[in-house]
């Protein structure tokens, strides 16, 4: 059974990457919100349908790990 994040469209429209302020896109497969900025691309976790928009909690897909 697949579970999808329940983030309202209106909320997604106002959320932005805390690092570069670019819009975010939903990645349901990874339960993350991913920055659309060309130079950023951080992936922020969504836990219990709540976005965790902390740079320290973000994953850098290019590096494949959580930022420290």
C-alpha positions as CSV (number, residue, x, y, z in Angstrom):
1,X,0.0,0.0,0.0
2,X,1.5,3.3,-1.1
3,X,1.1,6.4,1.2
4,X,1.3,9.9,-0.1
5,X,2.1,13.1,1.7
6,X,-0.9,15.2,2.5
7,X,0.4,18.7,1.8
8,X,-2.3,21.1,0.6
9,X,-1.7,22.9,-2.7
10,X,-2.1,26.3,-1.1
11,X,0.6,25.5,1.4
12,X,3.0,24.2,-1.2
13,X,2.6,27.4,-3.1
14,X,3.9,29.5,-0.3
15,X,6.6,27.2,1.0
16,X,10.2,27.9,-0.2
17,X,13.6,26.5,0.4
18,X,15.1,28.1,3.5
19,X,18.5,28.1,2.0
20,X,17.9,29.7,-1.5
21,X,14.2,30.7,-1.4
22,X,13.4,28.7,-4.5
23,X,10.0,26.9,-4.8
24,X,9.7,23.3,-3.6
25,X,8.3,20.2,-5.4
26,X,6.9,17.1,-3.9
27,X,8.7,13.8,-4.1
28,X,6.1,11.3,-2.8
29,X,8.4,8.3,-3.3
30,X,10.9,9.7,-0.8
31,X,8.4,11.6,1.4
32,X,10.4,14.8,0.8
33,X,10.0,18.3,-0.5
34,X,12.8,19.0,-3.0
35,X,14.2,22.5,-3.8
36,X,13.9,23.4,-7.4
37,X,16.8,25.8,-7.3
38,X,19.6,24.9,-9.8
39,X,22.4,25.5,-7.4
40,X,20.7,24.1,-4.3
41,X,18.5,21.0,-4.8
42,X,18.2,20.1,-1.1
43,X,15.6,17.6,-0.1
44,X,13.6,18.3,3.1
45,X,11.9,15.4,5.0
46,X,8.2,15.3,5.6
47,X,7.3,13.6,8.8
48,X,3.6,12.9,9.7
49,X,2.6,15.2,6.9
50,X,4.6,18.1,8.4
51,X,7.5,19.5,6.4
52,X,10.7,19.8,8.3
53,X,12.3,22.8,6.6
54,X,15.5,22.9,8.6
55,X,18.7,23.1,6.5
56,X,20.5,20.9,9.1
57,X,17.8,18.2,8.5
58,X,17.9,18.4,4.7
59,X,19.5,15.8,2.5
60,X,21.7,16.7,-0.4
61,X,20.8,14.3,-3.2
62,X,24.1,15.2,-5.0
63,X,26.1,14.1,-2.0
64,X,23.6,11.3,-1.0
65,X,23.6,12.1,2.7
66,X,22.1,14.3,5.4
67,X,23.9,17.7,5.8
68,X,26.0,18.0,8.9
